[in-house]
Amino acid sequence: MLIDCHVHLDSYQDDEVSEVLERGRNVGVAFVISAGTTIPSSERSIELSAKFSDFFSGVGIHPMDIRSPFNDFTYEHLHRLAISSEKVLVVSEIGLDFMEGAPDRAIQYTAFREQIRLARDLGYPIVFHSREAHDEVFRLLREERAYEVGGVMHYFQGDLHAAKSAIDLGFYISLARPLLRYTYLQEVAAAVPLDNIVLETDAAPQPFKAKRENWTEPRHTRTIAERLAELQSKPVEEVEFVTSANVQKLLGAKWDVVKKYIDT
């Protein structure tokens, strides 16, 4: 069993989602967790989770999608969404992004802190984004006691120091398709214990690619698992089992909800 713990399928039409999920099932992907990046995308993810048994959701506001200060209304709206369906498993996607052109950092800090607070109030894990912001992300995770709920450092592309920093705080690192092409990341993946790794694709529509068949989808979780198995000199079956078990540990009591909808 493979689990794609982070996708963005909310902007696909229902029939496209069905096809994407089916291609994933054909290579052993048991379920996906689709992250919210805005309130509307979180709502759409929850809507899709009601239509497809192997589709689960996160709620959250991505740092690059913050358009106004995070306030009590925003918090309450996300809270209502998070408890509106048992298939909401995580607070995702949240974090900090310091790339040029990113939203005001003060607004990002508040949104990140408040969404960590939301996760702690709910008892849900977080899935966090960090671009050019690792030191500050780790500082806020410590200050807000995010380790009490745990979670995932999404689309990991850092060095071994960043991996160890996340792991020491009680988080998993999530490997995606960059593992297939970056030598430095392959070296990190070979050195990190499998017990600290989960898998994802960050799948989303990619119209910038000339051929539709080249778009990243949950089915590529298989390729990522196979490459990780090579790097760690382990059978791919072991990588499947351990990374899936890591997601189970991450979700805690929420795993009982997952089992209601998929054949584990």
N, C-alpha and C positions, 0 to 999 in steps of 0.2 A: 504494500500500500504506500502510495505517495501522497503528500499533502502540499498543495500550493498555498502557502500561508499569506500571500499578499498579491492581489491583482486589482485592476481597475476596469471592471467590465460594465460599469453602470451606464456608459454612453452608447453601448451596443443596443440594437433592437432585440426584442425577446427572441425572435427566431435565430438571430446571430448568436446570442448567448447559448441557446440550446445546442447549436452546432459546435461552438467552442468547447462547451462542457463535454459533449460526446467525444470529441477528438481527445480530450484529456482522459476520459474514462477508458478509451481504447488502449492507453499506455499505462493504466494503473493509477491514475489520479483519483483518489477517493472523494476529495472535496476541495473547494477553494474558499478563501476568505477575501471578500472584496472590500477594499478600504474606502471610506468616505474622504473626500477632500474639501467639500463644502457641505452646508446643510442640505441643499437639493441633491447632491450626489449621495449623501448618506441616506436620504429618504429613498432614492432610487435603488440603492443597494438592498435596503430592507424590503422594498417591493419585489425585487428579483428573488430574494431569499424565500419569499412566500410562494414563488412559482416553481422553483427548482430545488429538489431535495438536497442536492450536494452543493448548494450555494449558501454560504454564510456571510455575515456582514460585520463591518466595523463602522463606527461613527466618529467623525472628527473633522477638523479644519486644518488643511495643509498650510505650512507657513507661507508658501508662495501664493496662496489663495485668500489670505487675510486682507479684506478690503476696508475694514473699520475696526475700531477698538473692541476687544472682547469684553462683554459686559454681562450683567446678571441675566438679561434676556437670552443672550447666546447660550450661556451655561444651562439655563432651564430648558431651552429648546433641545439642546443636545441630550440632556438628561432624559427628557420625555422620549426622544427617539431611541435612546439606548435601552429603555425598559419596555418599549412598545412591542418588541418581539424577542422571544427566547433565542432566536437565531443570531442576535447581535452578540458577538463573542469578545470583541476587543474595542478599545478606544484607538482609532487609527484613521487617518495618518496624521500624526502631530510631530512637532519638532522645531528645529531652527534651520534657517537657510541664509547664509551670508554672501551668496554670490551677488555680483553687480546687478543692480536693478531690483533686488528683493525688497519686500515691504519693510517699513520702518522697524528697526530692531526692538525698540521699546514695546511696540505693539506685539511683535513676535514673542518676546519674553512673557508678556502677560498671558497671551493665548496658550503658550506652552505650559506655563505654571497652572493655569486654570483647568486645562484639560488633563493634566496629571492629577489635579485635585478631583476632577470628575471620575477618573479611573479609580482612585482610592476610595471615593464615596461609594462607587458601585462594586468594587472588588474585582474589576476587570483588568486584564493585562493591557499594556500599551504597545503600540508599534510605532517607533519613532524614526524620523528622517533627520539626517545631519549632513549638511553640505558646507564645507569650509567653516565648520562650527563645532568640531568635536569637543574641545576643551570646555566651551560654554554649555554644550548639551550635557556633558557629564556632570558639570557643576550643578546645573538645575535639577538633574535627576537625583543627585545627592540631597540637595537642599529641600526638595519637595518629597523626599522619601519614596520615590517611585519604585525602589527596590522592594517595597512592601507588596506590590502587585506583580512586579516583574514584567517581562515582555521581550521585545525583539528589536535589535538594531537592523533596520530594514535596508535591503539592497547594499549590503556591506561591500565597501571598496577601500577600506582603510588598511593601515599597516598592522603588524603584529601587536604593537603597543596599543593601538586603538581597540583591537580585538580583545586583548587582555583587560583593558580598562572596562569595556562593556561587560565582559564575563565576570570580572571581580565585583561589579555592581549588581550581579544577579540576572543579567540579560543574555539571551541567545544572540548570535550573529546569524543573519539570513543571507545565504548565498544565491545569486541569480546568474544570468547568462554572462556577465562580465568574467565569471570564473573560466569561461571557455577561451578567453583571448588574452588575459593579462597575466604575464609570468609572475609578477610580484604577488598578485592575489592568489595564484596557485600555490606559491610558497607559503603564504599565510594559511591557506586552507589545509595544506599538508601538515602544518604544525599545530593547528587547533584541535583539541580532542573532539571527536564526533559527538560526544554528549553535550557539546555547547553549540551545535549547529542545527539550523532549520533551513528549509528550501523555499524558494519563491521564484516567480517569473516577472512580477511587476507588469503583467500583461495588460495592454491597453491598445486601442486602435492605433495603427502606425501608417497613416496614409502617405507619409514621406517615403516609404519603401515601395519600389516599383511593382513588386509582385505580392499579391495578397498572401500567398502561401509562406512568405518570409516573415509575416508579422509574428511577434512573440505571443505565445498562447500558453495556457497551463500544460499542454502536452510537452512543452520543453522542460518541464520539471524532470522528466525522464533523462534527458541529455545531461542536465546539471548533476543529477545523482550519479550517472555513469562516470562523469569526469571526476567527481569527488572520490568515487570508489577507486579510480586509477591513482589519484594523487595520494590517497591514504593506504594503498595496497590492501584494500578490503573488498570482499564480494559486494556487488551492488545490492544484493538482498539485505546485507547488514546495514548499508547506508539507508535503505528504505525503512527498515525496521526501527533503527535508532532515531532518525530524524522525525519519523512519525510519532515515536514514543516521546520525543522531546516536545512536540506540539501538545500531546496529551497532558504532559506535566505542566506545560505552560497554561493550559486552559483549566486545569483543576476540575472543580465540580461542573464546569460548563461542558466537560467531555461527555457527561451523561446526556446532555441535550444533543450533542453530535451523534451519539449512538442511536438516538431515536430516528434519525433521518438517513443514516448510511449503514451499509453492511460492513461492520468492522471485524 
